[in-house]
């Protein structure tokens, strides 16, 4: 899960995705524009995210100043040695 709820975080996301040019595009330049073009933007983000695995993305986002987290399936949590269920 990633969160880019403001212009600064969106810039960080674009940089991490290797798509810095998206910040300059009018259709994504402001939060209002991103909301208006949400479907298109989500498609772009999804295609980029599919290029790497979760572990890689966690390393890319680490320390960048943008909210992110891995989402685990409940079975994985149960089977994990770190689990306290």
HUJOSUL-V701171 format. One record per run of one state. SS is the DSSP state (H for helix, E for strand, L for the rest). FROM is the first residue (numbers start at 1). TO is the last residue. If there is no record, write none. Layout:
BEGIN
ss->SS from->FROM to->TO
ss->SS from->FROM to->TO
END
This chain:
BEGIN
ss->L from->1 to->1
ss->E from->2 to->2
ss->L from->3 to->6
ss->H from->7 to->17
ss->L from->18 to->19
ss->H from->20 to->24
ss->L from->25 to->25
ss->H from->26 to->28
ss->L from->29 to->30
ss->H from->31 to->36
ss->L from->37 to->37
ss->H from->38 to->49
ss->L from->50 to->53
ss->H from->54 to->61
ss->L from->62 to->67
ss->E from->68 to->68
ss->L from->69 to->73
ss->H from->74 to->79
ss->L from->80 to->85
END
